[in-house]
Amino acid sequence: MSNLSSVPRVDIRAKYRDRLANRDAVVKALNEAGIQARHPYPFAGHELHAFKSLEYHPGTFSVAENWVRQCFSLPIYAEIPIGVIPAPADILNHSVYH
């Protein structure tokens, strides 16, 4: 049997991704509540400077463009304090149903 104490600890974290039409307001509310919500994708792939020579115009890939502008991510990891969990649920519930 190997000695597990010699194995380096790895910090494993995941991101839950979703999308909302009012993403910016929701991300702001989550951050104000101490939840590290982020905009994971600042641009759709075809909007990157590397593809400028292909002359894609806004709307060429509308699904990708909409996803990028609505997508947000929430951290998910085992050490999330139990008391923090209701905050994002309450904020997301309010943003979707009100």
Residue frames as a rotation matrix with the C-alpha (Angstrom) as fourth column:
MET 1
0.583 0.813 0.000 0.00
0.813 -0.583 0.000 0.00
0.000 0.000 -1.000 0.00
SER 2
-0.240 -0.690 0.683 1.37
0.644 -0.640 -0.420 3.42
0.727 0.339 0.598 -0.91
ASN 3
-0.430 0.006 -0.903 1.72
0.797 -0.467 -0.383 6.30
-0.424 -0.884 0.196 1.49
LEU 4
0.274 0.664 0.696 -0.96
0.899 -0.434 0.060 8.84
0.342 0.609 -0.715 0.49
SER 5
0.691 -0.036 -0.722 0.55
0.432 -0.780 0.453 11.54
-0.579 -0.625 -0.524 2.69
SER 6
-0.395 -0.909 -0.135 3.27
0.344 -0.283 0.895 11.99
-0.852 0.307 0.424 0.08
VAL 7
-0.256 0.388 0.886 0.74
0.958 -0.018 0.285 12.72
0.126 0.922 -0.367 -2.67
PRO 8
-0.990 -0.127 -0.052 0.40
0.133 -0.983 -0.127 16.47
-0.035 -0.133 0.991 -3.24
ARG 9
-0.211 0.956 -0.202 -3.02
0.520 -0.065 -0.852 17.92
-0.828 -0.285 -0.483 -2.48
VAL 10
-0.865 0.035 0.501 -4.82
0.459 -0.349 0.817 19.01
0.204 0.937 0.285 -5.61
ASP 11
-0.596 0.682 -0.423 -7.40
-0.136 -0.606 -0.784 21.76
-0.791 -0.410 0.454 -5.38
ILE 12
-0.804 0.378 0.459 -10.28
0.591 0.420 0.689 20.50
0.068 0.825 -0.561 -7.52
ARG 13
-0.422 0.698 -0.578 -12.86
-0.093 -0.668 -0.738 23.05
-0.902 -0.258 0.347 -8.50
ALA 14
-0.507 0.362 0.783 -15.50
0.855 0.331 0.401 23.02
-0.114 0.872 -0.477 -11.15
LYS 15
-0.882 0.307 -0.357 -17.58
-0.318 -0.948 -0.027 25.69
-0.346 0.090 0.934 -12.78
TYR 16
-0.197 0.899 0.392 -21.30
0.745 0.397 -0.536 25.50
-0.637 0.187 -0.748 -13.26
ARG 17
-0.968 -0.138 -0.211 -22.20
-0.033 -0.760 0.649 27.33
-0.250 0.635 0.731 -16.44
ASP 18
-0.074 0.971 0.226 -25.61
0.866 0.175 -0.469 28.58
-0.495 0.161 -0.854 -17.44
ARG 19
-0.884 -0.208 0.420 -27.07
0.408 -0.781 0.473 31.48
0.229 0.589 0.775 -19.33
LEU 20
0.023 0.864 -0.502 -29.58
0.830 -0.296 -0.472 34.21
-0.557 -0.406 -0.725 -18.62
ALA 21
0.337 0.176 0.925 -30.77
0.781 -0.601 -0.171 37.18
0.526 0.780 -0.340 -20.66
ASN 22
0.836 0.002 0.549 -30.06
-0.239 -0.899 0.367 39.48
0.494 -0.438 -0.751 -17.69
ARG 23
0.515 -0.687 -0.512 -26.64
0.690 0.687 -0.228 37.93
0.508 -0.237 0.828 -16.99
ASP 24
-0.360 -0.770 0.527 -24.80
0.268 -0.626 -0.732 41.15
0.893 -0.123 0.432 -16.13
ALA 25
0.071 0.476 0.877 -27.27
-0.750 -0.554 0.361 42.11
0.657 -0.683 0.318 -13.39
VAL 26
0.936 0.289 -0.202 -27.25
-0.124 0.806 0.579 38.59
0.330 -0.517 0.790 -11.98
VAL 27
0.242 -0.929 -0.281 -23.44
0.711 0.366 -0.601 38.36
0.661 -0.054 0.749 -11.96
LYS 28
-0.397 -0.348 0.849 -23.27
-0.207 -0.868 -0.452 41.74
0.894 -0.355 0.272 -10.22
ALA 29
0.469 0.658 0.590 -25.77
-0.756 -0.046 0.653 40.62
0.457 -0.752 0.476 -7.56
LEU 30
0.875 -0.193 -0.444 -23.92
0.297 0.938 0.177 37.34
0.382 -0.287 0.878 -7.03
ASN 31
-0.119 -0.989 0.091 -20.56
0.559 -0.142 -0.817 39.12
0.820 -0.046 0.570 -6.68
GLU 32
-0.221 0.111 0.969 -22.05
-0.570 -0.821 -0.036 41.60
0.791 -0.561 0.245 -4.21
ALA 33
0.785 0.549 0.286 -23.25
-0.569 0.456 0.684 38.60
0.245 -0.700 0.671 -2.17
GLY 34
0.118 -0.857 0.501 -19.70
-0.839 0.184 0.511 37.22
-0.531 -0.481 -0.698 -2.13
ILE 35
0.536 0.104 0.838 -20.25
0.259 0.924 -0.281 34.57
-0.803 0.368 0.468 -4.82
GLN 36
-0.354 -0.819 -0.452 -17.48
-0.276 -0.370 0.887 34.56
-0.894 0.439 -0.095 -7.43
ALA 37
0.556 0.589 0.586 -19.62
0.486 0.342 -0.804 34.55
-0.675 0.732 -0.096 -10.55
ARG 38
-0.443 -0.789 -0.427 -17.83
-0.059 -0.449 0.892 35.31
-0.895 0.420 0.152 -13.79
HIS 39
0.750 0.436 -0.497 -18.32
-0.526 -0.062 -0.848 35.91
-0.401 0.898 0.183 -17.50
PRO 40
0.332 -0.707 0.625 -16.22
0.163 0.696 0.700 33.01
-0.929 -0.130 0.346 -18.78
TYR 41
-0.158 -0.343 0.926 -16.16
0.949 0.206 0.239 33.91
-0.272 0.917 0.293 -22.46
PRO 42
-0.262 0.046 -0.964 -15.57
0.122 -0.989 -0.080 37.55
-0.957 -0.139 0.254 -23.42
PHE 43
-0.255 0.124 -0.959 -15.90
-0.895 -0.406 0.185 36.90
-0.366 0.905 0.214 -27.17
ALA 44
0.822 0.414 0.390 -17.34
-0.163 0.829 -0.536 34.32
-0.545 0.377 0.749 -29.52
GLY 45
0.156 -0.848 0.506 -14.62
0.544 0.502 0.672 32.50
-0.824 0.170 0.540 -31.41
HIS 46
0.146 -0.068 0.987 -15.24
0.979 -0.132 -0.153 34.28
0.140 0.989 0.047 -34.70
GLU 47
0.943 0.223 0.246 -14.98
0.187 -0.969 0.162 37.68
0.275 -0.107 -0.956 -32.97
LEU 48
0.528 -0.819 -0.225 -11.35
0.428 0.028 0.903 37.11
-0.733 -0.573 0.365 -32.00
HIS 49
0.427 -0.454 -0.782 -8.70
-0.625 -0.773 0.108 39.24
-0.654 0.443 -0.614 -33.68
ALA 50
-0.555 -0.707 0.439 -7.10
-0.219 0.633 0.742 36.10
-0.803 0.316 -0.506 -35.10
PHE 51
-0.336 0.519 0.786 -10.14
0.808 0.588 -0.043 35.64
-0.484 0.620 -0.617 -37.35
LYS 52
0.037 0.353 -0.935 -10.54
-0.034 -0.935 -0.354 39.27
-0.999 0.045 -0.023 -38.42
SER 53
-0.732 -0.423 -0.534 -9.30
-0.514 -0.171 0.840 38.50
-0.447 0.890 -0.092 -41.94
LEU 54
-0.816 0.481 0.320 -12.27
0.561 0.793 0.237 36.16
-0.140 0.373 -0.917 -42.45
GLU 55
-0.911 0.382 0.155 -14.55
-0.312 -0.885 0.346 39.24
0.270 0.267 0.925 -42.31
TYR 56
-0.425 0.801 -0.421 -17.30
0.825 0.535 0.185 37.72
0.374 -0.269 -0.888 -40.22
HIS 57
-0.579 0.325 0.748 -19.97
-0.258 -0.943 0.209 40.27
0.773 -0.072 0.630 -39.36
PRO 58
-0.818 0.366 0.444 -22.15
-0.452 0.069 -0.889 40.52
-0.356 -0.928 0.109 -36.24
GLY 59
0.226 0.972 0.062 -24.95
-0.797 0.221 -0.563 38.00
-0.561 0.078 0.824 -36.56
THR 60
-0.119 -0.334 -0.935 -22.97
-0.854 0.515 -0.076 35.56
0.507 0.790 -0.347 -38.69
PHE 61
-0.530 -0.043 -0.847 -22.92
0.301 0.924 -0.235 33.10
0.793 -0.380 -0.476 -35.78
SER 62
-0.098 0.583 0.807 -25.84
-0.571 -0.697 0.434 34.42
0.815 -0.419 0.401 -33.75
VAL 63
0.802 0.383 -0.458 -26.14
0.101 0.669 0.736 31.37
0.589 -0.637 0.498 -31.49
ALA 64
0.027 -0.887 -0.461 -22.49
0.908 0.214 -0.359 31.68
0.418 -0.409 0.812 -30.41
GLU 65
-0.632 -0.243 0.735 -22.85
0.084 -0.965 -0.248 35.44
0.770 -0.095 0.631 -29.98
ASN 66
0.341 0.834 0.433 -25.96
-0.499 -0.229 0.836 35.04
0.797 -0.501 0.338 -27.81
TRP 67
0.687 -0.129 -0.715 -24.32
0.522 0.772 0.362 32.34
0.505 -0.622 0.598 -25.71
VAL 68
-0.361 -0.931 -0.052 -21.26
0.759 -0.261 -0.596 34.51
0.542 -0.255 0.801 -25.03
ARG 69
-0.618 0.139 0.774 -23.38
-0.244 -0.970 -0.021 37.48
0.747 -0.201 0.633 -23.97
GLN 70
0.419 0.859 0.293 -25.67
-0.640 0.051 0.767 35.41
0.644 -0.509 0.571 -21.71
CYS 71
0.436 -0.287 -0.853 -23.27
0.380 0.918 -0.115 32.82
0.816 -0.274 0.510 -20.25
PHE 72
0.266 -0.426 0.865 -22.02
-0.854 -0.520 0.007 33.02
0.446 -0.740 -0.503 -16.68
SER 73
-0.002 -0.316 -0.949 -20.25
0.164 0.936 -0.311 30.61
0.986 -0.156 0.050 -14.36
LEU 74
0.666 0.200 0.719 -20.52
-0.683 -0.223 0.695 29.79
0.300 -0.954 -0.012 -10.68
PRO 75
-0.479 -0.875 -0.075 -17.84
-0.740 0.449 -0.501 28.04
0.472 -0.184 -0.862 -8.64
ILE 76
0.793 0.609 -0.035 -18.57
-0.497 0.678 0.541 24.55
0.353 -0.412 0.840 -7.36
TYR 77
-0.293 -0.895 -0.337 -16.23
-0.337 0.426 -0.840 22.86
0.895 -0.133 -0.426 -4.91
ALA 78
0.013 0.325 -0.946 -16.43
0.564 0.779 0.275 20.62
0.826 -0.537 -0.173 -1.90
GLU 79
-0.615 -0.383 -0.689 -15.40
0.787 -0.243 -0.567 23.27
0.050 -0.891 0.451 0.63
ILE 80
-0.474 0.518 0.712 -18.25
-0.044 -0.822 0.568 25.70
0.879 0.238 0.412 -0.12
PRO 81
-0.987 0.128 0.098 -19.62
-0.102 -0.030 -0.994 26.70
-0.124 -0.991 0.043 3.30
ILE 82
-0.536 0.842 0.065 -23.18
0.844 0.533 0.051 25.44
0.008 0.082 -0.997 3.82
GLY 83
0.016 0.579 -0.815 -24.37
0.558 -0.681 -0.473 28.94
-0.830 -0.447 -0.334 4.73
VAL 84
-0.617 -0.326 -0.716 -23.30
-0.345 -0.706 0.619 30.31
-0.707 0.629 0.323 1.35
ILE 85
-0.879 0.184 0.439 -25.36
0.439 0.673 0.595 27.89
-0.186 0.716 -0.673 -0.74
PRO 86
0.078 0.997 -0.023 -28.78
0.863 -0.079 -0.500 29.60
-0.500 0.019 -0.866 -0.35
ALA 87
-0.063 -0.110 -0.992 -27.47
-0.047 -0.992 0.113 32.98
-0.997 0.053 0.057 -1.59
PRO 88
-0.888 -0.261 -0.378 -26.91
-0.357 -0.125 0.926 32.06
-0.289 0.957 0.018 -5.25
ALA 89
-0.699 0.697 0.158 -30.11
0.712 0.659 0.241 30.01
0.064 0.281 -0.958 -5.29
ASP 90
0.098 0.750 -0.654 -32.11
0.689 -0.525 -0.499 32.98
-0.718 -0.402 -0.568 -3.97
ILE 91
-0.293 -0.279 -0.915 -30.50
-0.323 -0.872 0.369 35.44
-0.900 0.403 0.165 -6.39
LEU 92
-0.993 -0.078 -0.087 -31.02
-0.109 0.357 0.928 33.17
-0.041 0.931 -0.363 -9.40
ASN 93
-0.449 0.893 -0.007 -34.59
0.882 0.442 -0.165 32.40
-0.145 -0.081 -0.986 -8.36
HIS 94
0.121 0.480 -0.869 -35.37
0.344 -0.841 -0.417 36.10
-0.931 -0.248 -0.267 -8.07
SER 95
-0.547 -0.419 -0.725 -33.76
-0.460 -0.573 0.678 36.91
-0.699 0.705 0.121 -11.43
VAL 96
-0.986 0.160 0.046 -35.66
0.135 0.608 0.782 34.19
0.097 0.778 -0.621 -13.28
TYR 97
-0.392 0.909 -0.146 -39.11
0.886 0.415 0.208 34.46
0.249 -0.048 -0.967 -11.68
HIS 98
0.210 0.486 -0.848 -39.46
0.673 -0.702 -0.235 38.18
-0.710 -0.521 -0.474 -10.94
